């Protein structure tokens, strides 16, 4: 009877005729009142597993999620289906939260979304006890594990709800977790004899490809020309979003971009252009993708190394959800490993640096020992880093760690406060510099670091500019205001009005000693995870799909037959002499550069290089002024 009811609700509200395996089994487990653990890789439809049973049962489903954007997206989707849902997001006052909780109690709401940080307040726990909660769904449950790739201490407070809601089933959901993390999730959430469902990480229709290339743009051009379906290109930062999108458009592809720094209107417009296939490609940071379920994505391309395989698997898994063959491509060159180490590993704070940031922060905010709890302090991050000569990324990582340990709360991200666009032609900017030589260095520094700043409003990092051209932040702001007055730029500043709330009193050594063991553990996990990424890239003796499956503890695996390793293994290598003869035959028709030869003869880069070297050494070919090979 319940299964029929579940299917009826699925059809009525979600317009699906059947459940994907094992959605129906998870739903039945929840309806039977069992604590349940579900490991469902990306695209498995996790939200249906708590939304459908919550619709069947009387009362309200409490959903705990760490991602504000995902909460807002799910509430909006439920609203469109005429299902009443509320999310406690944003900087709501106590009175506003109280009113929303009253609405949940008396307004026939079916879903309440909260972040784990909300559960830190005892009064909210007390209010939740008054609500008719029928199910607690813990999304991104790997965040509760200290062995996971995204540990958030606030998740540890969730188990408190078990004591207050002893008869309410808990459903823990995650898309990526090793066995160690799975066991830790069950332990930390205090799930009682949970029914465990695990869907294999195997995606038979995804071909995992790793290509080494010196010219990533050229390789992108080849891939996107060959595979004309919708594509996602993941890049590491906002600037790359603009640059790569612009380069692809100049090559004749229709591309747009998406990152966290865009205005909401622009985000929506760019996403819709891609969803409706007005453009083929969306170039994005990892801010893009959560809650996006476009079934016919043909290629997901990473042009920089990911931080860990958990994130890579989730992002790559956005391809091929319609069951058709799709490609997950990772483009690498020899300098990538060092560059990624610099970005992710070298900026991990150790105990000594964490202590220094904590002490300097207290000094900067003038907090006395034993004071500061529940106080809010205005905070200028750029000035703080400049004053104490901190690496901004490393210092931010330290502050973020202090926040995750519950020591303090950062009001918002505060590394980019200045948005500007040059509104006169570049030649006029050169003319301005020649007339104002004192402004030359900072203006040129901005132009060098932010390509596309003539075409669109761009967020600039004041700390980066001040460091590179030895100017104070106040001096930079003064210069930008002058440029605005003279009509050189359009300027928008949001000031440095960030704030920090201290959740504990200042205790110096005691505070740092108490949390430093978690810092060491988290750093070791991040280093180990990155080493696995490097191994995935460099391993030339294993199937790529198999490598990922074994990383997630799936042992009974077989070669996929379609990844870059399997294709290379099954391909008969061509001898240098055979390749050289084929090149000579080709050059009888026309002159070609090495890329064209490689493409036309379907050769590997290495085969092409060796054969061309052989022909040059034997004086069979030469290179013309256009860098093309010709017969002698």
N, C-alpha and C positions, 0 to 999 in steps of 0.2 A: 504493500500500500504506500509506504513512504517513498519507495523508488519511483512509483508512478507519479506521486506528488512532486518529487524532485524534478523528474523529467518534464512535467507540466509547467513548473516554474521556469525551468531552463528555456523552454519553447516560448512561453509568454513574455518573459522579460529580456532574454538574450537572443532569441530567434535561432537557437541551435536545436537540431533534432536528436542529438545524442551526446553523451559525455565522452571525453577522451579518457583512455585508461591512464591512471587508476582513479580519476576524479570521482566516479560513482562509489567506489569502495571507501574512499576517504570520507565522503559525505555520509555514507551509511554508518561508518565508525563513529562520527560525530553525533549523528542522530541517536545512536545507541548509548550515548553518554560517556564514551571512552575518551581519555586523553589520547591524542593522536600526533604522530610525527610524520611529516611528509617532505621527502626530498624529491623535488620536481625540477629538473633542469629548465633553463630559460625557454619560454614558449609553451610550457606545459599547462598553463591556465590555473595558476595557484589561487587567484582571487575567487574563482567560482566555487572552490572547495569550502570556503567559509560563507560566501554570500548566499548560496542556495539553501544550505541547512538553516541559516539564520532567518531566511524568509519563511521557512516551514514552521519554525518554533515560535512560540509566544515570547515577546520581550525583545531585547536589544543585544546586538553583537558588539563587543568591545574589540576594536582592532588596534594593535600596537605596532606602529611603523616608524622607522627612523627618517624616512624621506618625506619632507613636507610637500615637495612637488608631486610625488606619487599619491600622497593622501588627497591633495587637492584634485588631482586627476580622477581618482576613483570616486570621490564625492560628486564631482561634476558628471561622471558617467552614470552613477546611480540616480542623480537628479533627473537626467535625461530620460531615464526609464521610470520616472515617477516613483522612485523609492526614496524615502526620507533618510538623509544622512547628514551628519555634522562632523567637522574636523576642528579640533582645538589647535589651530595654527596661528602663527604671528604673535605679536607682542600684545596679547589680550590682558586686560586688567582683571583683578580678582572678581570684581562685580560682573564683568562680561562673561568670564568663564562660568561663574555661578549661574547666570541667566541661561547660558547654553545647556548646562547640566539640568536645570529645571525643565527646559524644553525636552530634553531626552526623557525625563521622568514622566512628564504629563502630555507630551506632544505626539505620541505614537511614532517616534523615530525608530528605525530598524538598525542603524549603524552609527557608532561613535568612534571616530579615529583620533588617537592621541599618540604623541611621541613618548618614548620611554622617559625622557627628562621630566615630563609632566608628573610622572609617578613619584618623583622625588619629594613632592609636597604632600605631607601627611593629610592635610585637609582635603586634597583631591581624592586620596584613597578613601577617606571617610565618606565623601559624597558618592563615590562609585559604589560603595556598599549599599547605598539606598536605591540604586537603579535596578530594573528588572533584567539583569544581564543573563543571557541564555548561552553565550559562547564567548570565550576569549581567544582571539586569533593573534598569534605573534608572527608577524611578517619579518623577513630578513633575520630569521632566528639565529643565524650564525654569529650575529653581533653579540650574543650573550657569552660566547666562548672566547677565553683568552688565547686559544690556539687558532682562532679564526682570523680571516684576513681583514676584518673590520670591527674589532672588539670595541664595544661601547659599555663602560661600567654601569651606565644608567639601566641597561637591560637586566642587571643583577637584581634590581628592585622588583621585577615582575613577579618573582616567586612569592613575594609578600601577598599578592592577590590570591594565591592558592589557599592561604590560611583564611582569608575573608570570604572566599567563594568556593567552599569545599565541594559543592555538588555541581559546579559548573564545569563542563569539559573544556580543556585547553587544546588548541590546535597550533602546533609549531610548524612553520613553513620556511623552507630555504631552497635556493636554486643551486647552491654549491657548498658542499661540505665533505671533508674527508671523514673516515670512520672515527678518528680521534675527536673531531669537532662534533660529529653527530652524538657520540656518547656524552660529550661535555654539555651539549644543549639539553639533553634529557635530564642530566644531573642538575644543572644550574636552574632550570625551570621547575625542577621537582615534579616532573610529570609522573603520574601514578600508573604503573603498568601500561605504558603507552602502546597502542597498536602502531607499528612502524610500516610505512610505505616508502619504497625507494624505486624511482624510475631510473632506468639506465641512462648514463650520460651519452650513450652511443647515438649519433645522428648519422644514419646511413646515407643520407642524401647530401651531406656537407663534405666537400673536398677541402681538407686543410692543406694550404700551400705556403711554403716558405721559399722566397726567392731572394737570392743575394744579387744586388744591383747597385752600380755606382750612380745611375741616373734614375731616380725614383719617378720623376715626372714622366719620363719616356715610358717606363714600365706601366704606370697608371694609364697612359694613353693606349697602350697595347691591350691591357685588360678590359678597359671600358669600351673599346671599339669591338672587341671580340664578344663581350657579354653586355648586351645593350639594355638589360633590365635595370630596375631600380637598384641603386647602390648607396652604401654608407661608407664614407672614408673617415676613420678615426685619427685625430691628430692630438698633440699633447697640450697645445695652448690656444688661446683666443686668436693670437696674431696669425698662427698657421691656418686657422679656419678661413680667414679672409684671403691670405696669400694663395693657398692651394685652390680655393674656389675661383679666385680671379684667374689663375693660371689655366685652369680647366676650361673656363669660359673663353679664354683667348685661343684655346685649341679647338674650339667649336662644340664643346660639350655644354649642356645646360646644367648648371650647378648652383647651389645655394649653400648657406652655412648656418650653424646653430651652436651657440655657447651660452653660458650662464650670464654673460655681461650684456646681452641684448635686452632691449625693452620688450615687455610682454607682447605688445602688438607686433613687433618685428619677429619675435620667436614664433608666434602663431602663424603669421603670413608665410614665413620660410618653411615651417613644418607642413602647412597645408599645400604649398607648391610642390613639395616632394611627395606627400601622401596621394595627391591627385595626379601625380606624374606629369606636371607641367615642367618639372626638371627631372633629370635622370639621377643626379648625385646630390647628396647632402654631406657636406664636410663638417664634422662635429667633434667637440670634446666629449668626454664621457658623461657630461651633463645630459646628453641626448640618449634616449632609448628606453628609459624606465616607463613601463606602461604602454609603449608603442608596439602594436601588434599588426604590422603590415605583412601580409602572408607571402608576397611574391618578391621579396628582396633577393636579388641574384648574387650580388657580391658584397662582402663586408671586408674592407681593406684597412689594415693598420700600417701606417707608414713610419711609425716609431714603435719601439718596443713597449709592451705593456708592463705594468708594475708587477703583476702576478698572473698565474694561469687561471685563477678564479675569475678575475675581471675579464680576461681575454675570452674565456669560454662563454661567459654571459653575453659579451658584445658580439662575438662571432656567431653565437646562436640566434641572432636576430635575422639571419639569412635562412631562406628555404623553409619557412614555416608552412608553406603549402604542400610540402612533400616533394617538390621538384628539386632537381640538382642545383646546388648553390655552392659558392666558393668563399672560403674564409682565408684571406691572403695576408701574409705578413711580409712586408718588404724590408730588407735589412742591408746595411753596408757595414764594413769593418769598424767604423767609428761609432756605431749606434750603442754598443755595449758600454763604452766609456761615457758617452753622453747621458745614457739613462742612469748609470751609476751616479754621475754627478747630480742628476736631478732628484733621484729617489733615495740613494743610499748615503752619499757623502753629506747630505743635509739632515741626517737623523741625529737628534740631540743625544749626547751621552749624559750621565749623571752630573758630571762637573758643569757642563754647559747649561743643563736644566736648572741647577742650583743658582748659577750666575744670573740667568734670566729672571728667576723667581725673586732673588734678592734685589736685583736692579729694578725690577718692576715695583716692588714695595718702596724702594727708595724714590723712584720716579713719581709715584703716587703719594709719597709721604705718609705711609702707613706705619704706625708704631708697632713694636712687638706686642702680640696679644690682642691687637685691635683689627678692625677691618671687616668683621663678619657682617653680611647683609648690607654692606655699604656699596653704593654705586659711584664709580669714579669716571669722569670724562677722560678720554684717552686718545692721544695722537700717536698712532703706531709708527708712522714714518719718522717723526721726531724722536721717538723712543729708540728706534734702531740707529738713527744717525747719531744721537747723543752718546750711545754706548758702543758704537761701531759694530753692531751685530749684523751678521748675514740675515737679510730679511726673511728668506725662506726657512732657514734653520730656526730662527727666533719664532716664526709663526708656528712651525711644527712643535716647538716647546710649549707655546701658549695653548695650542690645540690639545696637546697631551694633558696639560694641567686642567683644561676644561673637561676632557673625557674622564679624568679621575675625580671630577666633581669639586675641585679646589676653587675654580672660578667659572664665570660664565661670560663669554664674549658676546657683545650685543649684536654684532654682525661682522661680515668680512670687511676689512678696512684697508686693503692693500692698494686699491685703485680708486682714487677720489676725483681725478681730473679727466674730463672728456673734452676733446677738442678736434677741430677740423680746419685745415687750411682752406680758405675760401678765395684766395687769389692764385693765379697760375704759378707754376714753379719758377718760371723766369723772373716773375715779379718778386718772389721770395729772395732770389739771388740778388736782385737789385736792392732790396731792403737791407740785406746783410752787408752789401758793399757800402751802403750809407750809414750803417750802424754796426761797425766792426765789434763792438763790445758784446753784442748779442749773438755773434756768429757761432760760438762753440755750443751753447745750449740749443739753439735752433737746429743746427746740423745734427746734433746728437739725437734730437727728437725725430728728424727726418730719416736718419740712418736706422733707427730702431723700430719705426712704425711705418712700414710701407702701406699704402692704401689710405694714408691720412688726408690725401687730397680728395679722395672719392667719398669718404664716409666719416662720421663722427667716431673717434677712437679713444678708448680708455687708455691713459698712459700711467705708468708707474713712476710716481714722483721720486721715490727712493732710488730707482735705477738711474734716472736722468741726473739727479744731484750728485750721485756717486761718480758717474762717468765724466762729468764736466766740472766737478769741484765748485758747486754753487750751493747755497743754502736753500732749503725748501721755501723760506720766505722770499728769497731772491728770485726763485723760479716762478712763484705765484705772481710776484710783482711784474716780471717780464711778460708772462702770459696775459696779464691784465692790460699791459701796455700794447701788446700785439692785438688784443681784442679792440681796444679803443682806436687803433690805427686801421682797423678793418682787415687785418692780415688773417686772423683766425676767428672762428666761432668757438666760444668757450663756455663750458658748463661745469661748475664745481659743486660738489656736495659737501664741501668742508671736511673737517676732521672732528666730527661730533660723535665718534664712536664712544662706547663706554664699556667698562668692566665691572661686573658684580663679583665680590668675593664671597664665597659660600662658607668659608672657614676663617678663623682668626689666623693672623700671621704667626707661624711657629718655626720658620727657617729650617734648621737641620731636621727637626722632628717630622715636618711635612715632607721634605724631600726623601728622607730615609724610608719613610712609610710607603712611598709610591715608586721608588726607584727600581725595585725588583720587577715591577710591571713594565717599566720602560725598557729594561734590559731584555726582558722576554719578548716584548713587541718588536724591538730592533732585530733580535735574532730571527724572529719569524719573517720579518720583511726581507732580511738578507737571504734567508733560505729560500723564500718564495721567488726572489729575483734570480737566484742561482738556477732554479728550475726553469725559468724562462730562457736563460742563456743556454741551458742544456737542451731545451726544446728546439732552439734555433740551430745549435751547432751539431746536434746528433744526426749523423748521416747514415745510421745503421738500424733505425727503427721507424716503423709506420707512425705518422704524426697523430692520427686518430687514436691509435693504440697507446701512444705516449700519454695523451690526455686522459684516456680511460684508466690507465694504471696509476696516474697521479691521483685520481679520485677513488683509488682502491678497488677498481674492477679488475679481477684477475683473469677470468676466462675470456680472453680477448683474441682477436685474429686480425691480420692485416686487412685494411679497408679496401685496398685495390685502387683507390682514386686520389689519394693525397700525393704531394710532390715526391715523397720518398718512394711510394709504390709505383708511380709512373716511371720514375728514373730507374728503379730496380727492374721493371719489366721491359724497359726500352733497350734495344740492342745498341751498345755504344758504337759510334762510327769511327773507323780508324782515321788517323791524320791524313794518310795518303788518299783514302777514299773521299774524305772531305775536301782535300785540296783539289782533286780532280773535278769535283762537283762545282767548286768555286770558279775554276778556270772555265768550265762550260758556261756558267752564268755570266762571267765577265766578257764572253764573246758577244753577248747581246747588248750589254751596256756597262757603264761604270757605276759602282755602288759603294756606299760606306759600310762599315762593319755591321752596324745595326740592321741595315737592309739585307745584307747577306745572311745574317743570323735568322732574320724573320722569314725571308723567301725560301731558305733551304731547311727551315725548322731545325736549327742547330742549337746546342747549348752555347752559352757565352764562352765557356772554356774550349769547346771544340772549335769554335770560330777563331779564337785567339791563336791556338796551337797551329791550325792549318794556315792561317795568314802568315804567321811567323815563318813557317816552313817554306811557303812560296816566296816570301821576301828574301830569305837567306839563300834560296836557290836561283834568285834573280829572274823569277818567272813573272812577277808583277811589280808594280810601283804605285806610288800615291801621287795623285794630281793636286792642283792648287785648291780644289774644293774638298780635300781630305777624303777623296774617293779612290778606290783601288781600280787599276786598269792593267790589262795585259801588256807585256812588253813585246 
